Amino acid sequence: MTKVLARVGDKMLGSFLRKQEAGACTECPGPCSPYQGYACRGTVYSTVTCVRYYTCDCGCQINWSRCTYGPKIGTC
């Protein structure tokens, strides 16, 4: 029972924490490239660049709280 709870706990940690913090994750090669795209904020349409980090299965997850918005391109 203890091993099952530990595995469930590791999976839960892996879904909430970055790869480096979770400890139970596999080692992923290289850093994730930043997300670059376009976004609508209010009525302003602009470019956006966001930091991405690894999930436990080595997928890259966008950190929406760490984004930089470029100049206005248009309106939404």
N, C-alpha and C positions, 0 to 999 in steps of 0.2 A: 504494500500500500504506500509506503514511504517513497519508493522509486517511482511509482505512478504519479504521485503528487509532485515530486521533483521535476519530472518530465513536463507535466502540465504547467508548472510554474515557469520553467525555462521557455516554453512556447509562448506563454503570456508575456514574459519579459521581452522576448524577442520581437513581439508585435508592437510593444510600446517604446522600447529603447533602441538607440542606434547600435550597430553591430559591435562597436568597440566597448559599449557599456554592458551589453547583455551577457557576455562571457560564454554562453552556451552555443554560440554561432560558429559556423565554419569560417575559415580564413578566405577572404575574397581578394582577387587580384586587382591591384591599382585602385585609384579613386573613382568615384562616380563623376561623370561629366555634368556640368551645370545644365539645368533645364532652361532653354531659351524659346520663347514663344510670344504670344500676344495676349493681352488681357483687357477686360472692361472693368474699370473701377468707377462706380457712379455713372457719370456721362462721358468719361474720358477713355478713349481707346489708345493703348500704348504698348510698346515692347516690354517684356518682363524677363528677367534672369533670376532664377532661384537656385539655391544650394540643394543638392541631392545627397542622400546618404544611403548606405547599404542596409537592407533588411537581412535577417538571418539566413535566408535562402539565396543571398547574393544578388537580389533584385535591387534596383535603385528607387528610392522613395523621395518624392519632392517634399521639401520642408517649406510649406507655404508661408510660414512666419519669417523666413529669411529670404525675401525677394527684393529685388531692386527694379524699380519701374523707370523706363526711359521717357523720352519726350513724347508729347501728345502726337498721335498719328491722325486721329479723327474723333468722331463722337459715336457713342453706342446707340 
